[in-house]
């Protein structure tokens, strides 16, 4: 009889930023943020099986080329080290979330790896320990252990769950840009005028606590101006999406993904917009918010 456990499968969900404020620059050269992040049901899938050593395969050729330096491998090695595990795993990543799009796909994959391997190896790190490991991997990773809706502060390591909004639909428009060090470039393009004091985020959280659907005036993103400069043609795409929907269009993360948010009752309108964007040859997704 084999002592190997059956395999484990985890979904790694994408996120949008309902609100993203940058409070200022820290002494360690990172920025203090305050953001409300929301998971949506667009997801990657990761399969974990017992094996000798650790391997990771991906059906996205661009990610497969990253080799051992990808976030999934780093998460696996860090969990091994922190948990004192001497087991292996074969990890298979089925990629669906666009890469470097502002949707947190890589961070979500890393969080799913921490969850999946903890289950496969039978290790039970305390939630705080897992968040500590997640914070070493990247700013968004702790959120993906604590969704589906959360206030994220500091560099991204301070995560507090908040009530999810009423059910909704999101149309995501994900243009492709070949931009090296995207996040660094976007942060480098910020000006003093893009910084705020966190008031919009506090108001959004108050609305969520009251059970309200997020209003457009509470969906600020500090990167909006900079993204329009760094991503050539993004403002034109935003206008196209706005004209097709009659809705305000928002930026997710540091971009370039744009999104329009609809309450559940407007699902037919969301489907219509998704269809229009897809028919125009754009990379568009329709996703439901998670609760």
N, C-alpha and C positions, 0 to 999 in steps of 0.2 A: 504493500500500500504506500502511495506517495504521501509525504507529509506536507506537500505543497498545498497552500490554500487556493481556493478558486479565485479567479481574477476579480479585480475591482474596477468599476467604471465610475467616472465623475464627469459631470457637466461643468464647464467653465463659462460663466455667463458674461456678456458684455455689460458695460455701464454707460450711462450718460451723466453729465453734470447738470442737475437742475439749476444749480447756482455755483459759481466759482469766483471767489474774491481773493485777491492777493493783498495781504496786509502790509507787507514790507520785506526787505532783505534782512537776513540774519547775519550774525558775525561769522557763521561757518560757510557763508556764500550761498546757502540755500535760501528759499523764500518761505515765509509763513503764509499758509493758505487757510481759508475757511470755505468749505464746500459742502453742498448736499449732493451725494451721489446716489444714483438709482439704477439697480440692475434691470436689464431687459432680457427677454427670452431667446435672443440671438446667442448661440453658444458654440464653443468648441467642445469636443468630447475627448477624454483621455482614458485609455485602458491601461491597467497595471497588472502585471503577472509576475510571479516569482521567477527568478533567474539567477544565474551566476554573474556577479558584477552588475553594473547599471548601464543600460542602453536606452536611448530615446530615438524613436523614428517619427517622422512627420510627413504627411502627404502634401505639404507645401514645399516645393523644391528650394525656395529662397531661404526658408527657415532651416531646412535640412542642412544647408551649407554652413550654417552658424556653428555646427558641431557641438562640442562640449561647453561652449560658452553661452548656450541659450539658457533662459530663465528656468526651464523645466529641469535641466541637469543641475543647475546651481542649487535649486530648491531641494532636489533629491540628495545631493552631497551634503548640504548644510543640515538637513534633518538627520541623516546618518550620523554626522559628527555630533550634533547636539543631543541626540537620543542614545548615542553609543550603540548603534545598530551595526551588525556585521552581516547583513543580508543583502541580496541584490534584487533587481527588478528590471523587467523589460517594459518600457513605457511607449505607448503608441498615441500620438497626438493627431486627431482629425481636425484640421483647421477650417473654421468657417468665418470667424471674426476677422475683418480686414486688419492687416498689420500696420502699426504706427499711424493709427487713424484717430486717436483720441478716445477710443472705446475701451481701453484697458485690457486688451486681449492677452498680452504677454503676462501681465500681473495676475490676471484671473487664472491663466494656465499654471502659474507658480503656486497660487493658493490651492488650486485643485490638486496639484502634486503633493503638497503638504498633507491635505486631507486624505487623498487616496493611498499614499504610502503609509501614513499612520495606521490606516485600516488594514492594509495588506500585511504590514509587519507586526501588527498587534501592539503598537506603542500607543500610550495614552498621555501625550503631553498635556499639561494644564493649559486651558485656553490662553492664559497670559503668556506662557512659554511659546506657544505657536505664533502668537502675534509678535513676540520678540524676534522669532526667526523670520517671520514675514517682513518685518520692518528692515531687516538687513538685506533683503532681496530687492526692494524697491518701494517707492513712496505709496503706490496704490495697492500693494499686495495686502496689507492689513484689512483694508475695506472688504476685500473679497472673502475674508473669513467671517465678516460681520454684517453682511447685507440683510435684506435686499435694499434697504434705504438707511442712510447713515449720514451724520455730520462728521466731516473729516477735517482735522485741524493740525497745526504744526507743519511738519514736512509731509504729513499724510499718515503719521504713525498713531495719532490720537483719534480713535474712532468711537463714536457714540451712536447707537441705533436711535432712529427717530421713526415716528409712524409713517408708513407708506401712504402715498396719495391714493385716492380712489382709483379703480382700475382705468387704464388708459392704453392708447396705442401710439407708437412712435414710428414715423417714417424717417429712415436714416439715409442720407445721401453721402457716399464715401468716395470722393474723387481721389485719384492716384497721383501722388507727387513723389519724386525721387529726391528726398531732402535728407542729407546726412545730419546727424545730431539734432534732429527736429526739436526736441524739447529744449535743448540748450539754446538753439537759435531763437525760439519763441520767447524764452525768459530774457534773453539778451536784447530783444526788441521792445521790451516793456518800457514805458515811460512813467514818470511820477503820476501823470493823470490817470493811468490805468489802475492805480492802487486805491483801495477803499478801506473802510473801517469795520466791515463785517455786519453792518446794519441790515443789508438786503438779506443776507443769510438768516439772521435772527428773525426777520419778518416772515421769511418763507417757512421756517420751522414752526413759528406760531400758527401759520395758516394750515400746515400739515397736522399739527396737534388738534386744531379745530375741525379737522376732517375735510378741509377744502381741497379742490383740485388746484395745482399750481397756476397762479396767474402769470401772464407774460411779464408784467412789471417787476416780478420777483425772480426772474430768471436771467440774472446778469452773469456775464462771463468776462473776466479781466483780459482775456486774450483776444477778444473780438477785433479790436483795432489792429493789433500786431499781426494777427492771422491774415487779415485783409492785405497787409503789406508783404508778408513772407510768402504766402501762397498765391501766386499769380492767377488771377481770374476767379478767385474764390468769391469775391463780392458779386461778380456777375452770376455765378451759380446760385448764390443766395437770392438774388433778385428773381431769377428764373423760378426757383422753388416757391418763393413768396407769391409771385404772380400766378403760378399754377394752383396755389392752395388758398390764397387770401389770408394765410396765417403768418404770424411772426415766426421767423426761422432762427434757430439758436445754434451756437457752436458747442461741441462736446470736447471737454478737456482742452488741450492746446491745439486741437484740430487735426486734420482738416474736415472731419465729419461734421455735417450740418444736420439738424433734425427739426421736425415739426411734431408737436405733442398734441394728442387729441384725447378727450374723455371717451370712455367706452361707448357712449351713445352715438358718437360720431365715427364709429368704425367704418361705415361705407365711404365716408369722405377720406379717411386715411388710406383705404384700399385704392380709391380712385387716384389719389396723389402718387402712391407707390407705382401704380400702373403707368401713369403718365411719365414718371421719371425713368422707369425701366424701358418703356417703349421708345424713349428718346436716346436709348443706348447708355444710360448712366448706371453706375453701380449703386443700386438702391435696395434697401431691405425694409420689410415691415415687421415690427416686433411689438409684443405686448409687454407692459411693465410688470414686474414681479412684486408680489406682496408677501 
